[in-house]
């Protein structure tokens, strides 16, 4: 069993923890951005959310979709699809004893790709900006998985 103090001295794990904190904070901000756009555009998904803007038929006009809200929601869903695998694979990778500079490169590329993906999605920037950011992040996670499987796991 690994002692917690040993884990805190593991530079790769601490780098992973740092970049994970950054990317999870970004993902949490996407929830806030969705709420912000819902209130500024008055486009709500649930009838009870419209109650502050009227009753009955008057409130129903706020029960609608909006392009800005949907764009933020799709970016957030894309984060969920990509960040969750990064967290699991990155944790195992960081504990497998990789070279510090290689691990940090993986973590930085992933975080940078996800931040750029969000910018490209919300701005919106023309394709292939978003696609390149997606595939870079996906490739980084796959690279960590490949290195982990190749060097440390028994298959």
N, C-alpha and C positions, 0 to 999 in steps of 0.2 A: 504494500500500500504506500502511495506517495504521501509524504508529509506536506501539509499546507505551506509551511515555510520554504520547503524545497521547491514547491510549485511557484511560489512568489519570486524565487531566485532564477527561475527558468526564463531567460531573456526572450526566447521565441514565444512562450506562452504569454508573457507580459505584453509583447508586441501584438499578439492576437487579441488579447483583452482590450488593448487600446483601440485598435482599428474596429473591433466589434462594437465598442462603445460608440464610436463615431457613426458607424453605419446604422446601428439600432436607433440612435438619436435622430438621424435623418429620416428613418422610417416612421418614427413617432411624429415628426413634424408633418409628414404627409397626412396623417389623421387630422391634425390641426388645420392644414391647408384645405382639406375637404370640407371641414366644418365652416371655415372662413368663406369659401366660395358658395356654400349652401346659403349662408346668411346674407351675403352681399348680393347674390342673384335671386334670393327668395325662392329657391328651388329645393323642395324637401321631398324625401322619400316616404315618409310616414304621415298619416293624417294627424296624429297627435302633435307633430312638430309644427303644423300649420296653425294651431289653435291661437297663438299669439297674434295672428294676422287677420283674424276674422272667424266667423262661425258659418257652418252649413256650406252652401254653395260658394260663398265668398272665400272661404278657406280652401276650397278645392282647386282654385286656380293656382295655388302655390304647391300643389301636389303634382310635380312635373319633373322632367329631366332637363338638364342644362348642359351644353357642350363643355363649358369650363369645369363644372363639377365632375362630369364624366371623364374628362381628360385627367384630372387629378386622381380620381378613383382608379383609373386604368394604370396609371403610373405606380400607385400604391400597391395594386394587385401584382404588378410585375415585380415590385420589390419583394413581396411575400414569396413569389415563386422562385426568386433567385437568392435572397438573403438567407432563407431557412437552410437550404443545402450548404451554403457557404459556412454557416455556423457549425453544423454537424461535422462536415468534412474538415473544415479549418481547425476545429478543436482537436480532432484525432491527429491531423497533420502536425499541429503545433506540439503535441505531446510525443510525437514519434522521433524527435531528435533531429530535425532538419537543420541545415546550415542557416544561421541567423540572417545573412544578407539575402539568401534565396527566399526565405520565408517572408521577410519584410517586403521584398519585391512583389510576391504574390498578394500580400495583404493590401499594399498600396495600390496596385493595379486594380484589384477588385473594388476597393472603396472609391477610387477615382472614376472607374467605369460606371459605377452605380450613381454617383453624383452627377456625372456628365449625362447619363441616361435620363435622369430626372430633369435636368436643364433642357435637354433636347426634346423631351416629351412635353414639358409645360410651356416652352417658348412659342410655338413649336419650331424646331429646326428641321430643314428638309432631310429626307432620307438620303443617304444611308447613315446619318449621324446616330440616330437611336439604335439602329440595327448593329452598327459597329460597336457601340458601347455595350449592348446586350451580349454580343458574342465574345467580346473581350472578357467581361465578367464571368460568363459561362465557361469560357476556355480556362480561366484562372482556376475556377473550382474543379474543373475536370483535370487540370494539371496536378493540383494537390492530391486528388483522388488517385490518379495514376501513380504518382510518386509514392504515396502511402501503400497502395496495393503491391507495387513492385518491390519496395524495400522492406516493409515491416510486417505485412499481414501474411498469414499462411493460407494459401489457396490450393 
